[in-house]
Amino acid sequence: MEKKAEAYIKRYHMIERGDHVIAAVSGGADSVCLLHLLASLSRRMGFEIQVVHVHHGLRGQEADRDAGYVKELSDRWRIPCHVVYRDVAAYGREHGLSVEEAGRDLRYKALQESAARLDNARIAVAHHQDDQAETILHNLFRGSGLRGLGGMAPVRGNIIRPLLWADRREILDYLERYGIDYCEDSTNGSLDYTRNKLRGKVIPMICGEVNPGAVQHIVSAGEHLRQADAYFQLEAERIWHEHRIIRDDKGRRGIKAQALTELPEILRGYVVMEMIKELTGCRKDIASSHVWRILDLAEKGTGRMASLPYGLTAKKEYDVVWLMRGNREREKEEEVCLTMESFPADILREKYQKIPENKYTKWFDYDKIKGTLSVRTRRTGDYYTLKDGRKKTVKSFMIDAKIPREDRDKIPLLAEGQHVLWIVGYRISEFYKVTDETKRILQVSMDGGKEHEG
């Protein structure tokens, strides 16, 4: 195990002499194995180790047990340990995330905060071969492209995965050989989480009834797909920067429609992503549907447009497909004005026996608003509250309401952080709804924006 781990670390240049390695240790078998291997290799390879354990504020005494065990184990092996406490449930409610998503966000934030305090810091996480197979299948079922189907990279920025080559059986055998204990997380057996279903039902069925070596074959296929993705990415960068890019004095980026359509189909999307990256600096929140919208313009007549995240607009002008930040002419046409006024709830009750249904004026419980309101278009993570108290993302609402993709980034939202009070012209969040206990009311009226009156 130690020889394989050292070879894998060197193959991907994960750790250099003099580095600081932060080991993310939950107390489970995988992370305990990772920590023992790193401790065994640290002197020979010349790096320092610290442990970070994130207590999620969930699972009560079981979580306290895990934190205590990680601290005791680190002390026994003379490795500095920091236990970080985070309220995952509250963070999830605030940002409209599942417990699983919220835990992952806070975990990586805590790890990066620890890394920022050290020079040459690497964050080692304990993902292994079985996790990789789960990730690839999960992304396949979600409709991911080559990047998602490639699974997790051995190295991503300062995050390293020294155990990605090992399977779960090897890890358990290693711990047994050295007589090392570990903690069991009771939630790992719950089928409420998608990954647990893949781990507990789908993959065992595939290995038992299709091919016992399925996990290794899935991981191997993922490696080939990751290499293909990297190749197409490099080729797209070369094409974009050497041959196709067009800039103008308005800050726009463009490409000849014919040059785009003449490329092999698989490369077109990669080139469009380079176009987007040049204006925004990143690819996050850009889905394949956005890319296809731009590619579709290359086949259309002049004057056609498409709205995209980050306030971007794509437009076909004669023989060029342009990408620009915003569009003043369109923004002026679709300007929406919201007028707000607060007053005691009794005034409204005297006028109406119940809150009226009105598409253009909405009333909210003013005292439930704790932060600053903003009027904007949608962002990733936006949500509103249903009658039963559950959260629903604005994205899901727009899909269910069959709002055309090209219109979703134009619909104004009244929001407090990521909690949306009003999807203007459509519906409001039940959380802010006026009740018999409401003392002050915020009245919001819409003026303009005819496109959103339905």
C-alpha positions as CSV (number, residue, x, y, z in Angstrom):
1,M,0.0,0.0,0.0
2,E,2.8,2.4,1.0
3,K,4.7,1.7,-2.2
4,K,1.6,2.1,-4.4
5,A,0.6,5.3,-2.6
6,E,4.1,6.8,-3.0
7,A,4.3,5.9,-6.7
8,Y,0.8,7.4,-7.3
9,I,1.8,10.6,-5.5
10,K,5.0,10.9,-7.5
11,R,3.2,10.1,-10.8
12,Y,0.9,13.1,-10.4
13,H,3.4,15.3,-8.6
14,M,0.9,15.6,-5.7
15,I,3.5,16.5,-3.0
16,E,6.9,18.0,-3.2
17,R,9.6,18.1,-0.5
18,G,8.9,20.9,1.9
19,D,5.1,21.0,1.3
20,H,2.5,21.2,4.0
21,V,-0.3,18.6,3.7
22,I,-3.7,19.1,5.3
23,A,-5.3,15.7,5.7
24,A,-9.1,15.8,5.7
25,V,-10.0,13.2,8.3
26,S,-13.6,12.3,9.2
27,G,-12.7,9.3,11.3
28,G,-14.0,6.8,8.8
29,A,-11.9,3.9,7.4
30,D,-10.9,5.8,4.2
31,S,-9.6,9.0,5.8
32,V,-7.9,7.1,8.7
33,C,-6.1,4.9,6.1
34,L,-5.1,8.1,4.2
35,L,-3.7,9.6,7.4
36,H,-1.7,6.5,8.3
37,L,-0.2,6.3,4.8
38,L,0.8,10.0,4.8
39,A,2.3,9.7,8.2
40,S,4.4,6.7,7.0
41,L,5.5,8.6,3.9
42,S,6.1,12.0,5.4
43,R,9.7,11.5,6.7
44,R,10.9,9.8,3.5
45,M,9.3,12.3,1.2
46,G,10.0,15.4,3.4
47,F,6.6,17.0,4.0
48,E,4.6,18.1,7.0
49,I,1.1,16.9,8.0
50,Q,-1.8,18.6,9.8
51,V,-5.2,17.1,10.4
52,V,-8.5,19.0,9.9
53,H,-11.8,17.4,11.1
54,V,-15.0,19.2,10.3
55,H,-17.8,18.7,12.8
56,H,-21.1,19.3,10.9
57,G,-23.3,19.8,13.9
58,L,-25.3,16.7,12.8
59,R,-25.7,13.2,14.2
60,G,-25.4,14.4,17.9
61,Q,-23.2,12.2,20.1
62,E,-22.0,10.1,17.1
63,A,-20.5,13.3,15.6
64,D,-18.9,14.2,18.9
65,R,-17.5,10.6,19.1
66,D,-15.9,11.0,15.6
67,A,-14.3,14.3,16.5
68,G,-12.9,12.9,19.7
69,Y,-11.5,9.9,18.0
70,V,-9.8,11.9,15.3
71,K,-8.2,14.2,17.9
72,E,-7.1,11.2,20.0
73,L,-5.7,9.4,17.0
74,S,-3.8,12.5,15.8
75,D,-2.3,13.0,19.3
76,R,-1.2,9.4,19.4
77,W,0.6,9.8,16.1
78,R,1.9,13.2,17.1
79,I,0.2,15.1,14.3
80,P,-1.3,18.6,14.8
81,C,-5.2,18.4,14.7
82,H,-7.8,21.1,14.3
83,V,-11.5,20.4,14.8
84,V,-13.7,22.9,13.0
85,Y,-17.3,23.3,14.0
86,R,-19.9,24.3,11.3
87,D,-23.7,24.4,11.4
88,V,-24.5,22.5,8.2
89,A,-28.3,22.4,8.6
90,A,-28.5,26.2,9.0
91,Y,-26.2,26.8,6.1
92,G,-28.3,24.5,3.9
93,R,-31.5,26.3,4.9
94,E,-30.0,29.7,4.2
95,H,-28.7,28.7,0.8
96,G,-31.4,26.3,-0.3
97,L,-29.0,23.3,-0.4
98,S,-29.5,19.7,0.6
99,V,-27.6,18.5,3.8
100,E,-25.2,16.6,1.5
101,E,-24.4,19.7,-0.6
102,A,-24.2,22.0,2.3
103,G,-21.8,19.7,4.1
104,R,-19.5,19.4,1.1
105,D,-19.5,23.3,0.7
106,L,-18.6,23.9,4.3
107,R,-16.1,21.1,4.5
108,Y,-14.0,22.4,1.5
109,K,-14.3,26.0,2.8
110,A,-12.9,25.0,6.1
111,L,-10.1,23.0,4.5
112,Q,-9.2,26.0,2.2
113,E,-9.2,28.4,5.1
114,S,-6.6,26.1,6.9
115,A,-4.6,25.9,3.7
116,A,-4.5,29.6,3.3
117,R,-2.6,29.9,6.6
118,L,0.3,27.8,5.3
119,D,2.9,28.0,2.6
120,N,2.9,25.3,-0.2
121,A,-0.2,23.7,1.3
122,R,-1.9,20.7,-0.2
123,I,-5.3,19.3,0.8
124,A,-5.4,15.5,0.9
125,V,-8.9,13.9,0.7
126,A,-9.6,10.2,0.9
127,H,-11.6,9.5,-2.2
128,H,-10.8,6.0,-3.6
129,Q,-11.6,3.8,-6.6
130,D,-15.1,2.9,-5.5
131,D,-15.9,6.6,-4.9
132,Q,-14.6,7.3,-8.4
133,A,-17.0,4.7,-9.9
134,E,-19.9,6.3,-8.0
135,T,-19.0,9.7,-9.2
136,I,-18.8,8.7,-12.9
137,L,-22.1,6.8,-12.7
138,H,-23.8,9.7,-10.9
139,N,-22.6,12.1,-13.5
140,L,-23.6,9.8,-16.3
141,F,-27.2,9.6,-15.0
142,R,-27.3,13.4,-14.7
143,G,-26.4,13.8,-18.3
144,S,-22.8,15.2,-17.9
145,G,-20.4,15.7,-20.7
146,L,-16.9,14.3,-21.0
147,R,-15.6,16.4,-18.1
148,G,-18.1,14.9,-15.7
149,L,-17.8,11.4,-17.1
150,G,-14.0,11.6,-16.4
151,G,-14.8,11.6,-12.7
152,M,-12.5,13.2,-10.1
153,A,-9.0,14.3,-11.1
154,P,-6.1,13.0,-9.0
155,V,-5.1,16.7,-8.6
156,R,-7.4,19.7,-8.8
157,G,-5.7,22.9,-7.8
158,N,-4.3,22.3,-4.3
159,I,-6.6,19.3,-3.7
160,I,-5.0,15.9,-4.0
161,R,-6.4,12.4,-3.9
162,P,-3.6,10.0,-3.0
163,L,-5.9,7.0,-2.6
164,L,-7.8,7.3,-5.9
165,W,-6.0,4.1,-7.1
166,A,-7.1,1.9,-4.2
167,D,-10.3,0.0,-3.8
168,R,-12.3,-0.2,-0.5
169,R,-11.2,-3.8,0.2
170,E,-7.5,-2.9,0.1
171,I,-8.2,0.0,2.5
172,L,-10.0,-2.3,5.0
173,D,-7.3,-5.0,4.7
174,Y,-4.6,-2.4,5.4
175,L,-6.3,-1.1,8.6
176,E,-6.9,-4.7,9.8
177,R,-3.2,-5.5,9.2
178,Y,-2.1,-2.6,11.4
179,G,-4.8,-3.1,13.9
180,I,-6.2,0.5,13.4
181,D,-9.7,1.3,14.5
182,Y,-12.1,3.7,12.7
183,C,-15.6,5.1,13.1
184,E,-18.7,4.1,11.2
185,D,-21.1,6.9,10.1
186,S,-24.6,5.6,10.5
187,T,-25.9,7.8,7.6
188,N,-23.7,5.9,5.2
189,G,-26.3,3.1,5.3
190,S,-29.2,5.4,4.6
191,L,-30.7,5.3,1.0
192,D,-31.9,8.8,1.3
193,Y,-28.8,10.0,-0.5
194,T,-28.2,9.3,-4.2
195,R,-24.6,8.3,-3.7
196,N,-25.6,5.8,-1.0
197,K,-28.1,4.2,-3.4
198,L,-25.3,3.8,-6.0
199,R,-22.9,2.4,-3.4
200,G,-25.4,0.2,-1.6
201,K,-27.6,-1.1,-4.5
202,V,-26.6,-0.2,-8.0
203,I,-22.9,-1.0,-8.0
204,P,-23.2,-4.3,-6.0
205,M,-25.9,-5.4,-8.5
206,I,-23.7,-4.5,-11.5
207,C,-20.7,-6.3,-9.9
208,G,-22.8,-9.3,-8.9
209,E,-24.9,-9.8,-12.0
210,V,-23.0,-8.1,-14.9
211,N,-19.2,-8.1,-14.3
212,P,-17.3,-8.5,-11.0
213,G,-14.6,-6.2,-12.4
214,A,-17.1,-3.4,-13.2
215,V,-15.7,-0.9,-10.8
216,Q,-12.2,-1.1,-12.3
217,H,-13.6,-0.9,-15.9
218,I,-15.8,2.2,-15.0
219,V,-12.8,3.9,-13.5
220,S,-10.6,3.0,-16.5
221,A,-13.2,4.4,-18.9
222,G,-13.3,7.5,-16.8
223,E,-9.6,8.0,-17.1
224,H,-9.8,7.7,-20.9
225,L,-12.7,10.2,-21.0
226,R,-10.7,12.6,-18.8
227,Q,-7.8,12.4,-21.2
228,A,-10.1,13.0,-24.1
229,D,-11.6,16.1,-22.4
230,A,-8.1,17.5,-21.7
231,Y,-7.1,17.0,-25.3
232,F,-10.2,18.7,-26.7
233,Q,-9.8,21.5,-24.3
234,L,-6.2,22.2,-25.4
235,E,-7.3,21.9,-29.1
236,A,-10.1,24.4,-28.5
237,E,-7.6,26.9,-26.8
238,R,-5.3,26.6,-29.8
239,I,-8.1,27.1,-32.3
240,W,-9.6,30.1,-30.4
241,H,-6.4,31.9,-29.7
242,E,-4.5,31.2,-33.0
243,H,-7.1,31.4,-35.6
244,R,-10.7,32.3,-34.8
245,I,-11.0,35.1,-32.2
246,I,-12.4,38.4,-33.2
247,R,-12.4,41.4,-30.9
248,D,-14.0,44.9,-31.4
249,D,-13.9,48.2,-29.6
250,K,-17.1,47.4,-27.7
251,G,-15.4,44.7,-25.7
252,R,-17.2,41.9,-27.6
253,R,-15.7,38.6,-28.6
254,G,-16.7,36.9,-31.8
255,I,-16.1,34.1,-34.2
256,K,-17.1,33.6,-37.9
257,A,-20.2,31.5,-38.0
258,Q,-18.8,29.5,-40.9
259,A,-15.5,28.9,-39.0
260,L,-17.5,27.5,-36.1
261,T,-19.7,25.2,-38.2
262,E,-16.8,23.8,-40.2
263,L,-15.2,22.5,-37.0
264,P,-15.8,18.8,-36.0
265,E,-19.0,18.8,-34.0
266,I,-17.3,17.7,-30.7
267,L,-14.9,20.7,-30.9
268,R,-17.6,23.4,-31.4
269,G,-18.8,23.3,-27.9
270,Y,-15.3,23.5,-26.5
271,V,-14.5,26.6,-28.6
272,V,-17.7,28.3,-27.5
273,M,-16.7,27.6,-23.9
274,E,-13.3,29.3,-24.6
275,M,-15.3,32.3,-25.9
276,I,-17.4,32.4,-22.7
277,K,-14.3,31.9,-20.5
278,E,-12.5,34.9,-22.1
279,L,-15.4,37.2,-21.0
280,T,-16.2,35.8,-17.6
281,G,-13.0,34.2,-16.4
282,C,-14.7,30.9,-15.6
283,R,-17.0,28.2,-16.8
284,K,-19.1,27.7,-13.7
285,D,-22.9,27.7,-14.2
286,I,-22.5,27.4,-17.9
287,A,-24.5,24.3,-19.0
288,S,-24.6,22.4,-22.3
289,S,-27.9,24.1,-23.1
290,H,-26.2,27.5,-23.0
291,V,-23.5,26.3,-25.4
292,W,-26.1,24.8,-27.8
293,R,-27.9,28.1,-27.8
294,I,-24.8,29.9,-29.1
295,L,-24.1,27.2,-31.6
296,D,-27.7,27.4,-32.8
297,L,-27.2,31.1,-33.6
298,A,-24.4,30.2,-36.1
299,E,-27.1,28.5,-38.2
300,K,-29.7,31.3,-37.9
301,G,-30.2,34.6,-39.7
302,T,-28.7,37.9,-38.6
303,G,-30.2,39.7,-35.6
304,R,-31.0,36.6,-33.6
305,M,-30.0,36.7,-29.9
306,A,-29.7,34.4,-26.8
307,S,-29.5,35.3,-23.1
308,L,-26.9,33.5,-20.9
309,P,-25.7,33.5,-17.3
310,Y,-23.4,36.2,-16.0
311,G,-25.5,38.8,-17.9
312,L,-24.1,37.7,-21.2
313,T,-25.8,38.0,-24.5
314,A,-25.0,36.1,-27.7
315,K,-26.0,37.7,-31.0
316,K,-25.6,36.8,-34.7
317,E,-24.6,39.8,-36.9
318,Y,-24.2,39.0,-40.5
319,D,-21.5,36.3,-40.6
320,V,-20.2,36.6,-37.0
321,V,-21.5,35.2,-33.7
322,W,-20.8,37.7,-31.0
323,L,-20.7,37.3,-27.2
324,M,-21.1,40.5,-25.1
325,R,-21.8,41.5,-21.5
326,G,-25.5,42.6,-21.4
327,N,-27.4,44.4,-24.1
328,R,-28.4,47.9,-23.5
329,E,-31.1,48.0,-26.1
330,R,-32.8,44.9,-24.8
331,E,-32.4,45.9,-21.2
332,K,-34.2,49.2,-21.9
333,E,-37.1,47.4,-23.6
334,E,-37.5,44.9,-20.7
335,E,-37.0,47.3,-17.8
336,V,-39.2,46.5,-14.8
337,C,-39.8,48.9,-11.9
338,L,-40.8,47.6,-8.5
339,T,-42.3,50.2,-6.1
340,M,-42.2,49.3,-2.4
341,E,-44.1,50.7,0.6
342,S,-44.5,49.5,4.2
343,F,-47.4,50.1,6.6
344,P,-49.3,48.5,9.5
345,A,-51.1,45.3,8.7
346,D,-54.4,46.6,10.1
347,I,-54.7,49.1,7.2
348,L,-54.8,46.2,4.7
349,R,-57.2,44.2,6.9
350,E,-59.6,47.1,7.0
351,K,-59.6,47.3,3.3
352,Y,-59.8,43.6,2.5
353,Q,-61.2,40.6,4.3
354,K,-58.4,38.5,2.9
355,I,-55.2,39.2,0.9
356,P,-56.3,39.7,-2.8
357,E,-54.8,37.8,-5.7
358,N,-53.0,40.3,-7.9
359,K,-50.4,39.6,-10.5
360,Y,-48.9,43.1,-10.3
361,T,-49.0,43.8,-6.6
362,K,-47.9,41.5,-3.8
363,W,-47.9,41.8,0.0
364,F,-45.3,40.4,2.4
365,D,-44.7,40.1,6.1
366,Y,-42.3,42.9,6.7
367,D,-41.0,41.6,10.0
368,K,-39.7,38.4,8.4
369,I,-37.4,40.4,6.2
370,K,-34.1,40.6,8.1
371,G,-31.6,41.6,5.4
372,T,-31.4,43.9,2.4
373,L,-33.8,43.3,-0.5
374,S,-32.5,43.3,-4.1
375,V,-34.2,43.2,-7.5
376,R,-32.2,41.1,-9.9
377,T,-32.2,38.1,-12.2
378,R,-31.7,34.5,-11.1
379,R,-28.5,33.1,-9.7
380,T,-27.3,29.6,-8.8
381,G,-28.8,28.5,-5.4
382,D,-31.8,30.8,-5.5
383,Y,-34.9,29.2,-3.9
384,Y,-38.3,30.0,-2.4
385,T,-40.4,28.2,0.3
386,L,-43.4,26.0,-0.4
387,K,-46.5,25.7,1.8
388,D,-45.1,22.6,3.6
389,G,-41.9,24.4,4.5
390,R,-39.8,22.7,1.9
391,K,-37.4,24.6,-0.3
392,K,-37.7,24.6,-4.1
393,T,-35.0,26.1,-6.4
394,V,-36.0,28.9,-8.8
395,K,-34.4,26.8,-11.5
396,S,-36.8,23.9,-10.8
397,F,-39.8,26.2,-10.8
398,M,-38.9,27.7,-14.2
399,I,-38.5,24.2,-15.6
400,D,-41.8,23.0,-14.1
401,A,-43.5,26.2,-15.3
402,K,-42.2,25.5,-18.8
403,I,-40.6,28.9,-19.1
404,P,-38.4,29.0,-22.2
405,R,-34.7,28.7,-21.5
406,E,-34.0,31.9,-23.4
407,D,-36.4,33.8,-21.1
408,R,-35.3,32.5,-17.7
409,D,-32.4,34.9,-17.2
410,K,-34.7,37.9,-18.0
411,I,-37.3,37.3,-15.3
412,P,-36.8,39.7,-12.4
413,L,-36.6,38.4,-8.8
414,L,-37.2,40.2,-5.5
415,A,-34.8,38.5,-3.2
416,E,-33.3,38.5,0.3
417,G,-29.9,36.9,-0.3
418,Q,-30.7,33.7,-2.1
419,H,-34.2,33.4,-0.6
420,V,-36.6,34.8,-3.3
421,L,-39.7,36.6,-2.1
422,W,-41.2,37.0,-5.5
423,I,-40.6,35.5,-8.9
424,V,-42.0,38.6,-10.5
425,G,-45.1,37.9,-12.6
426,Y,-45.3,34.3,-11.3
427,R,-45.4,33.4,-7.6
428,I,-44.2,34.3,-4.1
429,S,-42.4,32.4,-1.2
430,E,-44.8,31.1,1.4
431,F,-42.2,32.0,4.1
432,Y,-42.9,35.8,3.6
433,K,-46.7,35.4,3.2
434,V,-49.0,37.6,5.3
435,T,-50.7,35.7,8.1
436,D,-53.0,36.6,11.0
437,E,-49.9,37.3,13.1
438,T,-48.4,39.8,10.7
439,K,-47.9,43.3,12.2
440,R,-46.4,45.2,9.3
441,I,-46.8,44.7,5.6
442,L,-44.5,45.4,2.7
443,Q,-46.4,46.2,-0.5
444,V,-44.5,45.7,-3.7
445,S,-46.0,46.8,-7.1
446,M,-44.7,46.0,-10.5
447,D,-44.8,48.6,-13.2
448,G,-43.5,47.7,-16.7
449,G,-42.1,44.4,-17.9
450,K,-45.1,43.4,-20.0
451,E,-43.4,40.2,-20.9
452,H,-43.6,39.0,-17.3
453,E,-47.3,39.8,-16.7
454,G,-48.4,36.2,-17.1
